[in-house]
Amino acid sequence: MREPILALHCMLASGAAWRGVRAALPERMMICPDLPGHGADGWDGTGAYMDAALEVARRAMPEGAVDVVGHSYGGCVALRMLAEDSGRIRSLTLIEPVMFAAAPEAERLAHARDMAGFHAALDAGAREAAARQFTGLWGDGRAWDALSDRQRLYITERIHLIAASGPGIVDDIHDILDRLPTAPPPVTIVTRQDPPPITDGIARGLAAQLPGAVVRRLGHGHMIPMEMPAETAALLR
C-alpha cells in the first residue's frame, strides 16, 4: 500500500464523509479523523475552534511527509497546516475550501449578506431555522425537508459550530494567508464547474498566493467528495 492520505472533512459531516473516496482508492490508506464536535469527537467550546481542529489533524497525521486533502472547512485546516507545518505536507488538495478571507472584498461582502439570515436565526436561538438557512447555501442541493430526520437532527445539534469556525476563515484570526509558504508543495484547488462568486473568488485568491497551484473544475455542487467519489479518488492517485 502506498503512502497514506490525511483527509479532512467539511463542517456538519464526519470522517465517514470520505468512505466513498476510500472505497474508490483501495491502494491508498486514508486517515479520516472526525473534526471537533463531529462524529465521535467532542468539543467543549473552549478556545478557538480552528486550534482544536488543528490539534485533531496533527494527532491523526502519521510520521513523515503526507498527502493531505481537505474539503470545505477541512481545506482551511489543511491550509493552516501548510502555513505551520509545510515540511510535513507532500501534496495538498483543497476541494472548495471556504477560506473566505482569501476572496476579493466584493465577494466577501456579498457572502456576508447571504449569511445574514443564518446568523440572525442562530442569535435568536432558532437552531433549526439556522440549519435550514445554512444548508440552503452550503448543502448538497436537497431541500431541508428532503433530509432524513437523523440528518436534520445531526446538523441542528451542531449548527453552532458554523459560527464558532467563522473567525478563523472569515477574519483569518490565525494569519494563515500571511504565512503561506512561497515555495509550497504541489497544490490542487478543486471547485465545481460553475462555482458561485465566493467559491471562485477564494480559489483565485489562494491560487495567486500559492505559486504553481493548479485549479481544477469537477462536478456541479459543493459536496464533491460525497457526490463524485470516484472522480475525487482519481485526483488523489
N, C-alpha and C positions, 0 to 999 in steps of 0.2 A: 504493500500500500504506500502510495506517495505521501508527501508531506501534508500535515493537517491544515485545515482551513478553520479560522475562527470566524463564526457567523453571528452577527448581532442584529436582533430583530427590531421591528418597529414598535411604537407605543401601542398599548392596549392589545398586544398579542402575547407571545411567549416564544421560547426557543423551539417549540413544536412547529412554529410557522415555517421552518426550514425543512420539514420532513419530506416534502415533495422533491426539493432540490437534492436532499441527501439520497433519496431513492434513485434519482436520475444520475447520481455521481458516485457509484459504489467504489470506485478506485481511490477515492479520497476520504480520509476521516474528517468529518465535520464536527466541530465543537460548538455547541449552540446553547450558551447559558441563558437562563431567564434573567432579564434585567430587573432592577429593584421594583418591588411591588407587583411583579408579573409572575404568572405560573406559580412555581413553588418558592419563589424568593420574596421575602417580606421587606418592607421598608417602613421605618418608624417616623419618617418625616424630618429627621434630624439632619442639618447641614444642607448643602447644595445637592440637588438631585443628580447632576452630572458627576459630582465627586463620587457618589455612591455607585453610579453606573460604571464609571471608570474602574473602580475597585473590583467590581464583579468581572469586568472584562480582563483585567490584569490577572486575577486569580485563575481564570479559566485558560489563559494563554499558556501553551506549553513552552518548553525551553527552546531557545534559538529563534531564528527568523521565521515568521509565519505569514502566510497569505491571509488577508483579512477582508471580509465582505460585510458591509453594513447597509441595512435597508432603512430609509426614512430616519427616525431618531437614532437608530443603530449606526447609521452612517456618520452622524455627528459625533458619537462617542468614538468611532474609528478615526475621525479627523483629529480629535484631541489626542488619541494615541499616537497619531502621526506627528503631531506637534511636540509631544513629550518623549516618545519612545521610537523615533523614526528608524533607528537601527534594528529594531525588533520586527519591522514590517517588510516582508519581501515584496509584496504587491498589495495594492489596495483597490477594491471595487466598491464604489459608492452608488447605491441604487436609490434614486430620488432622495438624496439627503436633504433634510429640512433645516439646513443651516441658514435661516432667514437673514442673518446679518451679512451674508455674502452677496445678497441680491441688491440691485440698484434701489435707491431710495423710493422711487415711484412705485415699484412693485411691492416694497415693504409696506408702504402706507396703504396701498390697495388691499393687501392681505390683512393688515390690521383692521380695516373696515369690515372685511369679510368675517373676521373672528369676533367682532363686537357682540353679536348675539350670543355666541358661546360664553364669553366672559360675563355678560350680564346675567345669563341663566345660572352660571356657576356661582357667582357672587350672591345671587338670591337664594341659593340652596336648592335650586331646581336641577338636580343632578341628571335626571333622565332627559329633560329638555336640553341640557348642555350636551349630553351624549348624542342626542339626535342631531343637534346643530353640527357638532364636530364630525360625526361620521358622514354627514351630508357633504362636507368639504373634503375629507381625507379618508373616506372609507373605500369599499370595493365597488361602489356604484349601486349597491342594493339599497332600497328604502329601509328605514329603521324598522318598520313593521314587518318587513320580509325576513329579518333576522330571527333566529330561534330565541326562545325565552332564555336559554342558557347564555347565548351570545350577548343578548341585551343586558342581562344581569352582570356578566363579567365586565363589560365595558362600563356600565354605570357605576359599579363599585370602584373602578379605577380612574374615573374621568378626571379626578382632581390631579392626577399625575401629569396631565397635559399642561395645566397651569404651573405645576412645580418644575417642569422641564423648560419652561419658557425663558427664564433669564439666561440660560446657557446657550440658547440658539437664536433668540430674538435680539438680545442685548450683548451676546458674546462676553459674559462677565469673566470668563476664564482666558480671554485674549487668545483664543485659538487661532484666529485668522492672522494675527500679527506674528505668530510663532511657527507658522508652517515652514517646512524646510525649503530652501531654494534649490536643492537637488534631491527631490523626492524619489522614492522607488516608483516603478510603473503604476500609474493611476488610471483607472477607467471610471468614468462617470456615466451612469445609465439613467435616461429618462424615457417616458412614454413617447410615442411617435409624435403626438401633437400636445406637448405639455402646456399647462396653464402658465401665464406670465411669471408667477412667482417661482415655479419649479424651473422654468427655463432660465430665469434670472440667476437663481442660485447656481445652476450648472455652469453658466457662463462666467459668473464671478469666481467660482472655485477653479475653473479651468485656467483663468487668467492668472491665478496665484500659484498654480502647480505646474511648473514647466514640464512639457511633454505629456500632460494629461490628455486622454482621448475621450470624447463624448460619443456615446452610442445611443441609439433610439430603439426601444423594444416595447411592444405592446401598446395598450390604449388606456391603461389605468394606473393608479398609484401602487397597487398591490402586486407588483411584477413577480416577486419570488413565489407567491402563492398561486397566481393565475397562470404563470408561464414557467413552471419549474424546470422543464427540460431545456428550454432556451436559456434560462438563468444558469443552469449547470454548465451549458456549453461555454458561457463566458468565463467560467472558473477553471476550465480544463487547462 
